[in-house]
Structures are given as C-alpha cells and as structure tokens.
Amino acid sequence: MIGREVQIGCFYKLKETMVGKIAYTLVIIGGLNWGLIGLLDYDLVAVLFDAASGISRVVYSLVGLSALWMLFAGRR
C-alpha cells in the first residue's frame, strides 16, 4: 500500500472531496500563520490583507471553519 492508499489517521479520506481539500489547505495555511505569529511575531494574513480589512476576518473565519470541518468530518 503506497501513496494514496496509506492511511495516516483518517485525513486521507477527508482530502478526497473538494471541501476536504479546501479545508485541509486552509488548516495548513492557518497553522503556518500561527507558527509565524508564535516564532516571529509576524501575522502573514494581516500583512497580506490588511489587519483592519474585512477580508482578513473572512480568511480567519474560513480557517476556523476548516478546522471544525476536519475535526468533525474526521470522526467518521
């Protein structure tokens, strides 16, 4: 069993759908952003989309919803 068939937790099944792929990508982006905040005190999302803009709030909200999707969809 090599490649796509290898199960690492249950995340391989989540990435098979379009919603799962988007959620997975956004959770990775969110994790990297939090890593930058923790290590370098640098908020990449705020820099790219202006911290006061509504777009950054949308990005943060989508990352949070993606984390919830991965949490609850992964329990199947």
Secondary structure, DSSP 8 states (H G I E B T S, - for coil): --GGG--STTHHHHTTSHHHHHHHHHHHHHHHHHHHHHHH---HHHHHH-TTSHHHHHHHHHHHHHHHHHHHHTT-
